[in-house]
Amino acid sequence: MSMAPRSSDAVPHRDVRTRRIRFTYPTGQLRQHYVAGDLVMSHAVAVLSGMFPEGEDFFVRSVREQRHKITDPELTSQVAGFIGQEVTHGREHRELNERLAEMGYRSLKVDRSVRRLLGLGDRFLSRRRRLAITAALEHYTATLAECLLEKPEAQALLGATEVRSLLLWHALEESEHKAVAFDVYRAVGGGERMRIWEMRIVSAIFVEEVVRHTVLSMLRDPATYRPMTLLRSLAALRHSPFLSREVLSRLRTYNRVGFHPDDWDATELIERWQVELFGAEGALVDHLK
């Protein structure tokens, strides 16, 4: 996917819809290292899943408390879809986190840690700064989501489990609404300086939290203490599509003055996955309620 110039600053139409959907995790469906049998990636995905519910709630709060200032009817509609999608993401990841906790992962402990961290943000940061943090984290989730949707090697890591189904649905909706928080931030007068500095701060905290929780999670796994298993898994990280130079470069584009999420045009990608997942014969049609 390449960067594409925008024709105007008007908020374009985007199909940001709330889907009524449910995922289930029958006992025994997931093997212990459910991400392609890989030790580190299985723990890292569990950590990210643990972060999502409280993170999504924070995103919803930061946008909802500013929605009364929005005058653009298109953006107002998108905000409603954004809130509905994020609430559903949080609900579905809470259910997955319960299942992962039963398997020995720290997903519920991660959830509580993130709640405490974001609670400090709610208490001490301004509404506009919290919105800037939301826009920055939405760039992270959209970049990783579109990596998953674009790259067959990323999809192959997830096998054919219900986790794959959930993450593909989540990725599609992250791409669908990736510009909403950003556009709300601009609509309420958010400036470039705060936006870029918050991204720098968010990047440092986010990476530290993911690495720390992943290490703590792995320390509880007997497989970590098998040298060949650990070394193979660490070596595989060098080839992870999610840690490629392309992904890291794209994340850094957020720090460019004048950046907008739509500079990374995902129109065709979104249309393809809307059909693949929710078309007449879509893979997840039977998950819709």
Buried (B, 14 or more C-beta within 10 A) or exposed (E): BEEEEEEEEEBEEBEBBBBEBEBEBEEEEBEEBBBEBBBBBBBBBBBBBBBBBBBBBBBBBBBBEBBEEBEBEBBBBBBBBBBBBBBBBBEBBBBBBEBBBEBEBBBBBBBEBBBEBBEEBEEEBEBBBBBBBBBBBBBBBBBBBBBBBBBEEBBEBBBEBBBBBBBBBBBBBBBBBBBBBBBBBBBBEBEEEBBBBBBEBBBEEBEEBBEEBBEBBBEEBEBBEEEEBBEBBEEBEEEBBBEBEBBEEBBEBBBEEEBBBBBBBBEEBBEBBBEBBBEEEBBBEEBEE
